[in-house]
Amino acid sequence: MYATMRFTLLAAAALLTCAVNAQSAAVPAAEAMRGAAQKAIAANPEVAQRLNALRASNAAVDGVRGGLLPRVDLEAGVGRTSDRITTRNPEGESLSRGGVALSVNQLLWDANLIRSDIERAGHEQRARWFEFLDVTEGTALEAVRAHHDVMRQRVLVALAEDNYVQHKYANTQIESRVRAGVGRGVDLEQAKARLALAESNLTTETANLHDVTARYARVVGELPPQRIGKAAPSGAGLPASAGEAGTLAVQTSPAISAAIENLRAARATTKGREGQMWQPRVEARLRSGTGRNFDGVPDQKRDTSAEVVLNWNLYNGGSDQARVRQAVDTVNQASDIRDKTCRDTRQQAAIALNDTLKYLQTLESLDRNVLAIEKARDAYRQQFDIGQRSLLDLLNAENELFTARRAYANAESDLLVAQARTLAFSQRLTSQLGLTRMDAGGLEAKDYAAGEDVPSRCPALMYEPMGLAARAELDRRAAQLVQAAPAPAAAPAPSAPASAPNTAPTPRRPPPRTN
């Protein structure tokens, strides 16, 4: 027993020394997480893709706006014309010609089609801006999640290593007992089976660490630091209730704002289609040119013309009506997407905050669970050393402690991720971490307002648990069961055999021998 205690103390001291040395050289958790998130939003291809889409949409606005300005064309050419006119003598004639002409076309009226296109392109640009914000916040969240997953898996690998060491130690002990003839072979087989399971768990956790590290590299663009300090949960900036979380997320969500701008863009398209269908297009045209036999007219050296041209389509097979119906359905589709996005955002924000509260309560219970199991495991180990506990009891205690520690480590990481999710859904994760977005070059939607386009089918329904008993009520019911249970019977006191004073007990006579 003393040898076992000495081994345990030495191992604990060695682990403590390693932990202190590692902690002294470790990168602080907050600094490592902030650095990972900043690198992710600065170099992640998805964020860069959204930024380029924003810049492209700005160029599209300029391209559409150019339709309101005059169009100037320069034309030059040389050639030869041949014709045949029966009333002319001679009937056939060939003519060489050449010249240069300048034409200017100015749109006067197109039923506001171009202005509708400018409005549509402007709303699409704003939608790209909000999509850029949404992806930036989401990428920061993914970087934080990847950071916590790496930290979680490193802890799980350390627990699996310790679990393997404990089972290896137990297996070695029982092998020694079996060789000495004081142990049973079945105990050795049980120890080998548990050791194989511990080795399998270690292999699995190591593989999982590789996977989360690869995911970290994909999101951040580099490998995580070798040593990172332990992160502490923080409730700074979190909403007070699920209702507040949902409302705040709906008010600040860039995904909802992008959906609203896409809806407005669809409306602008519909307005342009409807005006084009019933009104003409009017242009002013000016053309002036000079040359030899200009425009194929003999001896003509100069020609200048100015005109106003009206083009009014009366029938084109019903295509305009079909496009208007298509645009109306697109508006309805955009409205549905806006409302669905609102519902999803409200749900995700409420669940994230509820997860935060859940893990805060769970950690307290899991901490008590780990402490109780550690005490039971230590007692079982001491009793096993003096023969009062079986090997199976000891191995069961080790596995139970390993499972409890894994549950605590998972809950701790899940709490940190849930807090980050809650901040991200309210657009406060980047500001809470002090991150800087990629430069959008002044393309921000500074004057945006949802106005009357707020989601109409996104009710703020609050979940109220119905029929669920409070914790105090559950404790009261348990106390009633204790009161109704029969009292445990007292163990009988050991009694000495009755004998006469100063007389020896009568020896038991052997049974008669039979022949």
Secondary structure, DSSP 8 states (H G I E B T S, - for coil): -HHHHHHHHHHHHHHHHHHHHHHHHSB-HHHHHHHHHHHHHHH-HHHHHHHHHHHHHHHHHHHHHGGGS-EEEEEEEEEEEEEE-TTSSSSEEEEEEEEEEEEEEEEEESTTHHHHHHHHHHHHHHHHHHHHHHHHHHHHHHHHHHHHHHHHHHHHHHHHHHHHHHHHHHHHHHHHHHHHTSS-HHHHHHHHHHHHHHHHHHHHHHHHHHHHHHHHHHHHSS---S-B-------TT--SSHHHHHHHHHHH-HHHHHHHHHHHHHHHHHHHHHHHHHS-EEEEEEEEEEEESGGG-TT--EEEEEEEEEE----STTHHHHHHHHHHHHHHHHHHHHHHHHHHHHHHHHHHHHHHHHHHHHHHHHHHHHHHHHHHHHHHHHHHHTTSS-HHHHHHHHHHHHHHHHHHHHHHHHHHHHHHHHHHHTT-HHHHHT-------S---TT---GGGS-SS---------S---HHHHHHHHHHHHHHS---------------TT-------------
